[in-house]
Amino acid sequence: MREAVGAGAPAGRPGRGRRPGARESILDAIRAAEPLSRVELARMTGLTEAAVSMTVRRLLEEGLVVETGRTPTGGKPRTLLRLDPAARLAVGVHLDEDATTYVLTGQTGGVISRLARPAPLGDDPAVLGALSADIDVLLAGSGVDPARCLGVGIVWPGPHSGGTPTEDALPHLRGWHGGELGRRLSETTGWPVLVENDATAAAVGEYWVARVGPDRAFAALYMGGGIGAGIVVEGRAMRGGHASAGEFGHFCLDVFGPECWCGSRGCLEVLAGPRTVVNSARADQVAAAEAGLDPAQPIRSVAAEFGAVARAARAGAPHCRALLESSARYVAAAAESLVNLLDIDLVVLTGPGFAAASAIYGPAIMRRLAPADSRTWHRDVTVTVSLAAATASATGAAALVLQSHLRA
């Protein structure tokens, strides 16, 4: 058993009353805009030059920050600072319907190594053994010192406590709860393990990989087998009182709509989520033929079959495109409500569903936002597609582990 190197609990919740410390402010500034000089850090963070110098000296001693050349100025050249990508590492694991994705991530958010395996099957010991063995393979193949690894982040679809969405999405883990899986995996591997939902993890992954500044709030809309949102404010993920903030799929868009699995009615998920799109395509003979779906066979994977519908739509299949355009109108209405509620100016589309169909969903959201933005709110909301949609959740899970230690 490896010695645990710190608590795997998520970082604290954001709030306007919270003041980040000098260490956190400096690390965030360098992460978002490296390389930076000490003078630039003082200006960006509002810290005194003495406080910056003292904190940077400690970070250099810890090996988290390194000096990387000098920049010419009108006077004395300034030494530039950047993060050492491999100084601290974490493993992110994304549990999905068909496969499990593992990434090893450094403190700049880059993927050092990656591994994909079929979804583990079998009883509890077999699943835990497979996850543990794959993590060892990932670390061994990376060539880095495992002692630099701070822990493991697990991406769990839906609420941490398990329930219907998780069991439907991951039948090979039926009966597991996120917290239990994290505890058992920690006992098996010896690493601290943090568990996070896929949308929140994807938002944190976008924050790190895209180098979003700590002063910019944004929402990452995530579509896989379901649809959700991760929200980052002041550099930290919003979680809410029960770690379920960002249930974007349960915005009510029709008070008399069909019943949702959550117990409510007219939710975005049941009106226009990926499972609804897939079911509609299977019920339409023409759409099913366009996408190559076989309605006589069980759904092999919601995400995979949604991807087939999206590919057909991109190729010009009219019935599949109509299904996605209908879904996109609902998603756009929910996105507008989210933007209005949070007063944000950045929306990122991520996850395999949006990666496959962003050409339909992105413009639909922008068309929905534009009239009120220009007439009433006088804002300019950017809607973009993540460049790391395939690994954003796993990277984000690893980044959350790093955050919980680097900001301590």
ZADRENSE-446188 format. One record per residue (C-alpha): residue in one letter; x, y, z. Coordinates in steps of 0.05 Angstrom, whole numbers, plus 32768, in hexadecimal, padded with zeros to 4 digits. Layout:
<nodes>
AXYZ
...
</nodes>
This chain:
<nodes>
M800080008000
R801980467FEF
E8017807A8024
A7FDE80AB801A
V7FF980EF8008
G7FC0811A8020
A7F75811D8022
G7F4F81107FE3
A7F16813E7FF4
P7F0281717FC0
A7F1881B97FC8
G7EEA81E87FED
R7EAD82087FCE
P7EB4824B7FAD
G7E96828A7FC7
R7E9E82D57FC1
G7EB482DA800A
R7EEE82AB8001
R7F3382CA7FF8
P7F67829E7FD6
G7FAB829A7FF7
A7FEB82B27FD7
R8000826B7FC4
E7FBE825D7FA1
S7FBC82A17F7E
I800382997F63
L7FF982527F4B
D7FB882647F29
A7FD782A17F07
I801382797EED
R7FE682407ED6
A7FB9826F7EAE
A7FEF829A7E8E
E8035827D7E96
P806D82907E91
L806882CC7EC0
S809982F67EE6
R809483077F30
V8081834F7F1E
E804983367EF1
L803183077F28
A802D83417F59
R8005836A7F28
M7FD583317F15
T7FC983187F5C
G7FC983597F82
L7FFE833E7FB2
T803A83667FC8
E807C83577FA5
A8097833F7FE8
A805E830D7FF0
V806782F57FA9
S80B282EB7FB2
M80A982C57FF3
T807382987FD7
V8098828B7F96
R80D782787FBC
R80AF82437FE2
L809082297FA1
L80D582257F81
E80EF81FE7FBE
E80B481CE7FB7
G80C281C57F6D
L807C81DB7F59
V809682187F34
V80D5821E7F0A
E80FB825A7EED
T80FC825A7EA2
G812882917E84
R812382DC7E86
T80FC83117E62
P811D83527E4C
T810183937E69
G811783DB7E6B
G813E83CB7EAA
K8153838B7ECC
P813C834C7EA7
R810483277ECB
T810882DD7EDA
L80CB82B77EBF
L80A782807EE5
R807D82457ECF
L806082077EEE
D808781C67EEB
P805481987EC8
A807081597EE8
A807D81737F2E
R803A815A7F47
L800F81277F23
A7FCA81087F2A
V7FA480D07F08
G7F5E80DD7EEB
V7F3080A37EDC
H7EF080AB7EB2
L7EBF80727EBA
D7E93806C7E7C
E7E62803B7E5E
D7E9280177E30
A7ED7802B7E47
T7EFF80487E7F
T7F3080807E6F
Y7F6D808E7E9B
V7F9880CC7E96
L7FD680E27EBC
T7FD5812E7EC3
G800881607EDB
Q7FF981A37EFC
T7FF581C87EB9
G7FBA819C7EA3
G7FDF81787E6B
V7FD5812D7E62
I8017810A7E6F
S7FFD80C57E5F
R7FBB80A67E4E
L7F9D80607E50
A7F5980457E38
R7F3D80027E4D
P7EFB7FDE7E44
A7ECB7FE97E7D
P7EDF7FBA7EB6
L7EAF7F817EC2
G7EA57F4F7EF9
D7E997F517F43
D7EB27F867F73
P7EFA7F6C7F7C
A7F017F647F31
V7EEB7FAB7F22
L7F187FC87F58
G7F527F9C7F42
A7F4B7FB27EF9
L7F497FFC7F0B
S7F857FF57F39
A7FAE7FCE7F06
D7F9F80007ECF
I7FB5803A7EFB
D7FF680167F08
V7FFF800A7EBC
L7FF180547EAE
L8026806B7EE0
A805980377ECC
G805280497E82
S805980937E8E
G80A1808E7EA7
V809580BF7EE0
D80A480B57F2A
P8063809A7F4A
A807780BF7F8A
R806280FF7F67
C801B80E67F5F
L7FEC81067F92
G7FB080D87F87
V7F7880C27F59
G7F3980E67F41
I7EFE80BB7F2B
V7EC980D77EFC
W7E8580BD7F0F
P7E4880CE7EE3
G7E1080F07F09
P7E0980FA7F54
H7E4080E07F82
S7E0F80B57FA9
G7DFE808A7F6D
G7DB6807D7F5A
T7D9180727F1A
P7DBB809C7EE9
T7DFC807C7EFD
E7DE180357EFD
D7DC180407EB9
A7E00805F7E9C
L7E31802C7EBA
P7E0E7FE97EC1
H7E517FC87ECE
L7E557FF07F0F
R7E0C7FE57F24
G7E057FE87F6F
W7E4380137F79
H7E4080597F95
G7E75808D7F84
G7E8C80967FCB
E7E91804C7FD7
L7EB980417F97
G7EE980787FAB
R7EF3805B7FF1
R7EFD80147FD8
L7F2D802A7FA1
S7F5680527FD2
E7F5C80147FFF
T7F717FEA7FC3
T7FA4801A7FA4
G7FBD80417FE1
W7FB180837FBD
P7F8180B87FD6
V7F4480B67FA8
L7F1580EF7F98
V7ED180E37F75
E7EB081177F49
N7E7781197F17
D7E88811C7ECD
A7E6E81627EBF
T7E9181847EF9
A7ED2815F7EEA
A7ECD81747EA1
A7EC681BD7EB6
V7F0381B97EE2
G7F2981967EA9
E7F1681CF7E7B
Y7F2D82027EAF
W7F7281E27EB2
V7F7D81CC7E6A
A7F63820C7E4A
R7F8782377E7D
V7F48825E7E90
G7F5882977EBF
P7F4382907F08
D7F1982CF7F04
R7EEC82B47ECC
A7EAD828D7EDD
F7E93825C7EAA
A7E67821F7E9F
A7E7B81E07E7B
L7E3F81BB7E5D
Y7E4E81717E5B
M7E2B813D7E2F
G7E3C80F47E34
G7E0680C07E44
G7DE180FA7E66
I7DE781457E6A
G7E0181707EA2
A7E2A81AE7EB2
G7E6881BE7ED9
I7E6F82057EF4
V7EB182267F07
V7EB382677F2F
E7EF382877F49
G7F1A824B7F32
R7EF182187F5A
A7EBA81E97F47
M7E7581F77F64
R7E5981B97F85
G7E1E81CF7FB0
G7E0781B37FF2
H7E03816B7FD9
A7E3A816C7FA4
S7E04816D7F6E
A7E0A81B47F52
G7E0681B97F07
E7DCB81897EFB
F7DC081AD7EB9
G7D9981727E9E
H7D62817F7ED1
F7D5081C57EBE
C7D0581C27EB5
L7CF281D97E6F
D7CAA81BF7E6D
V7C8181BD7EAD
F7C50818C7E8C
G7C8781637E6B
P7C9781197E72
E7CAE80FD7EB4
C7CF980FB7EBE
W7D1F80C57EE3
C7D2F80F97F19
G7CE580FC7F2C
S7CD681407F0D
R7CB681507ECA
G7CCD81737E8B
C7D1781717E9A
L7D4981807E63
E7D6581397E6B
V7D2381187E5A
L7D0F814A7E24
A7D50814E7DFE
G7D8981287E1F
P7DB380F67DF8
R7D8980BA7E0D
T7D4A80DC7DF4
V7D6C80EC7DB2
V7D8280A47DAA
N7D3D80897DBC
S7D1D80B97D8A
A7D4E80A37D54
R7D3F80597D62
A7CF480687D5D
D7CFC80897D19
Q7D0C80557CE4
V7D2C80887CB6
A7D5780A67CED
A7D6C80617D06
A7D81804E7CC0
E7DA7808F7CB7
A7DCE80837CF7
G7DD780387CED
L7DB080277D2D
D7D8B7FE57D36
P7D4C7FF17D5E
A7D447FA67D67
Q7D837FA37D92
P7D8C7FC37DD7
I7DB080067DDA
R7DF97FF37DDD
S7E0E80377DFA
V7DE880797DFC
A7E2780A17DEE
A7E3C80747DB4
E7DF780747D93
F7DF080C07D9D
G7E3380C67D7A
A7E18809D7D40
V7DDD80CC7D3A
A7E0C81087D3C
R7E3980EA7D06
A7DFD80DE7CD9
A7DE581257CE4
R7E2A81417CD2
A7E2781177C92
G7DE581387C7F
A7DB281067C98
P7D7381317C9F
H7D4D81097CD3
C7D8981037D02
R7D98814D7CF9
A7D50815F7D0A
L7D5481367D4A
L7D94815A7D60
E7D79819E7D4D
S7D3B81927D78
S7D67817C7DB2
A7D9481B87DA8
R7D5A81E97DAF
Y7D4A81CE7DF4
V7D9481CD7E08
A7D9B82157DF0
A7D5F822C7E1A
A7D7D820A7E58
A7DC182297E49
E7DA2826E7E45
S7D8382647E8A
L7DC6824D7EA6
V7DEA82897E89
N7DB682B97EA4
L7DB682987EE9
L7E02829A7EF1
D7E1282D87EC8
I7E4B82B67EA4
D7E6982C67E60
L7E8A82837E4E
V7E6782417E3E
V7E9282057E2B
L7E7481C87E09
T7E9881887E1C
G7E8F813D7E21
P7E87810B7DE8
G7E4081217DD6
F7E50816A7DCC
A7E9281587DAB
A7E6B81307D77
A7E3281637D6D
S7E4F81A77D7F
A7E4281C17D39
I7DF781BD7D49
Y7DF581CC7D93
G7E2782067D94
P7E0482317D60
A7DC082227D80
I7DD8823C7DC3
M7DF6827B7DA4
R7DB682897D7D
R7D8E82837DBD
L7DBC82B07DE5
A7DC782E77DB1
P7D84830E7DB2
A7D80831A7DFD
D7DCB83257E03
S7DC9835D7DD0
R7D87837C7DE6
T7D8583737E31
W7DC483587E52
H7DF983797E27
R7E2A83407E2E
D7E5183157DFE
V7E4E82CC7E11
T7E82829E7DF1
V7E6C82577DE1
T7EA6822A7DD1
V7EB681E07DCA
S7EEA81C17DF7
L7F2A81AD7DD4
A7F3281747E06
A7EEB815A7E07
A7F0081117E04
T7F2B81157E43
A7F0F81537E67
S7EEC812C7E9E
A7F2780FF7EAE
T7F57813A7EAB
G7F2881627ED8
A7F24812A7F0B
A7F7081297F0F
A7F7281767F12
L7F4381757F4E
V7F7481487F73
L7FAC81787F62
Q7F8381B57F78
S7F7481967FBB
H7FBF81907FC9
L7FDE81CB7FA4
R7FAE81FC7FC5
A7FB681E0800A
</nodes>
